[in-house]
Amino acid sequence: MGEGKHVSETLVVDRVTVAYDKHVVLRDVSVTVEPGTVLAVTGPSGAGKTTLLWAMAGLIRPAGGVVSVDGAQLRDRDQAVAAEVVLVPQDNGLAPILTAQENIQVALVANGISPAEARRRTVDTLDSVGLAEQADQLVEELSGGQQQRTAVARGLALRGRVLLADEVTSELDAQNRQRVIDLLRAEAERGAAVVFATHDPEAAALCDRELHLLDGTAEYLR
Ligand SMILES: Nc1ncnc2c1ncn2[C@@H]1O[C@H](COP(=O)(O)OP(=O)(O)OP(=O)(O)O)[C@@H](O)[C@H]1O
């Protein structure tokens, strides 16, 4: 351990700029998300919430600035996966013709987890999101909210160091929204740095901090 050098922040976004062609979506945005905390990313539709999460996930190469995990710069998605950055995407990213449990197990085994452990985690996480009964149902036969909860279960089952959750409560009723927010909190308590993009002020209020995006810039509201 280098003297005087303590890199306690898991996820650091340092003066990141992202542009699609000439359209600058994020301008010099800086954020730090420490392990054990849940950060809400808010802002109106089109403000760049998904873009910020994609940059954090290594899916977008910023035009300027750096995204790093424990001091190591993320240059692409492969590096982000190696750094255990898990993304639950806005469109859920599930395979529709696999069952809920197959979607989770396949992701876990692809990440090097043994089939027996993958089965255990799948049962546990589907139960935690209230979908134990739907484990064998095809994803295309699940409701939008059930699909969203399956995607959350998959993200949790991976037990990453960083969990990026993009609008994962938009199709949920109040009870399930609270359940998912409680699970994001538990994931932080396990030690992950959690980022939750949401347009829902009530959901954001339950997070530790809130970063608000507007016109390309970011401001901590608390
Ligand atoms: N692949 C792309 N090519 C060009 N422009 C894009 C692309 N992806 C996003 N944008 C633009 O970037 C801006 C930010 O989009 P983004 O999806 O990050 O916003 P958001 O805050 O997540 O919105 P929402 O709340 O509607 O999901 C929008 O103006 C959008 O049109």
PDBQT file of the ligand as one rigid body, heavy atoms in Angstrom, charges set to zero:
ROOT
HETATM    1  N1  LIG A 301     -26.790   6.864 -29.661  1.00  0.00    +0.000 N 
HETATM    2  C1  LIG A 301     -27.146   8.153 -29.663  1.00  0.00    +0.000 A 
HETATM    3  N2  LIG A 301     -26.928   8.922 -30.749  1.00  0.00    +0.000 NA
HETATM    4  C2  LIG A 301     -27.254  10.237 -30.753  1.00  0.00    +0.000 A 
HETATM    5  N3  LIG A 301     -27.836  10.876 -29.712  1.00  0.00    +0.000 NA
HETATM    6  C3  LIG A 301     -28.089  10.154 -28.621  1.00  0.00    +0.000 A 
HETATM    7  C4  LIG A 301     -27.767   8.762 -28.524  1.00  0.00    +0.000 A 
HETATM    8  N4  LIG A 301     -28.132   8.323 -27.293  1.00  0.00    +0.000 NA
HETATM    9  C5  LIG A 301     -28.672   9.381 -26.649  1.00  0.00    +0.000 A 
HETATM   10  N5  LIG A 301     -28.646  10.484 -27.443  1.00  0.00    +0.000 N 
HETATM   11  C6  LIG A 301     -29.120  11.840 -27.053  1.00  0.00    +0.000 C 
HETATM   12  O1  LIG A 301     -28.453  12.202 -25.862  1.00  0.00    +0.000 OA
HETATM   13  C7  LIG A 301     -29.336  12.898 -24.983  1.00  0.00    +0.000 C 
HETATM   14  C8  LIG A 301     -29.344  12.203 -23.630  1.00  0.00    +0.000 C 
HETATM   15  O2  LIG A 301     -29.950  10.922 -23.760  1.00  0.00    +0.000 OA
HETATM   16  P1  LIG A 301     -30.054   9.922 -22.523  1.00  0.00    +0.000 P 
HETATM   17  O3  LIG A 301     -30.746   8.689 -23.004  1.00  0.00    +0.000 OA
HETATM   18  O4  LIG A 301     -28.736   9.773 -21.902  1.00  0.00    +0.000 OA
HETATM   19  O5  LIG A 301     -31.013  10.748 -21.542  1.00  0.00    +0.000 OA
HETATM   20  P2  LIG A 301     -31.852  10.298 -20.269  1.00  0.00    +0.000 P 
HETATM   21  O6  LIG A 301     -31.678  11.364 -19.256  1.00  0.00    +0.000 OA
HETATM   22  O7  LIG A 301     -31.447   8.915 -19.873  1.00  0.00    +0.000 OA
HETATM   23  O8  LIG A 301     -33.319  10.304 -20.819  1.00  0.00    +0.000 OA
HETATM   24  P3  LIG A 301     -34.636   9.434 -20.395  1.00  0.00    +0.000 P 
HETATM   25  O9  LIG A 301     -35.011   9.897 -19.009  1.00  0.00    +0.000 OA
HETATM   26  O10 LIG A 301     -35.641   9.847 -21.430  1.00  0.00    +0.000 OA
HETATM   27  O11 LIG A 301     -34.252   7.986 -20.471  1.00  0.00    +0.000 OA
HETATM   28  C9  LIG A 301     -30.689  12.957 -25.680  1.00  0.00    +0.000 C 
HETATM   29  O12 LIG A 301     -30.792  14.217 -26.304  1.00  0.00    +0.000 OA
HETATM   30  C10 LIG A 301     -30.605  11.855 -26.718  1.00  0.00    +0.000 C 
HETATM   31  O13 LIG A 301     -31.373  12.173 -27.830  1.00  0.00    +0.000 OA
ENDROOT
TORSDOF 0
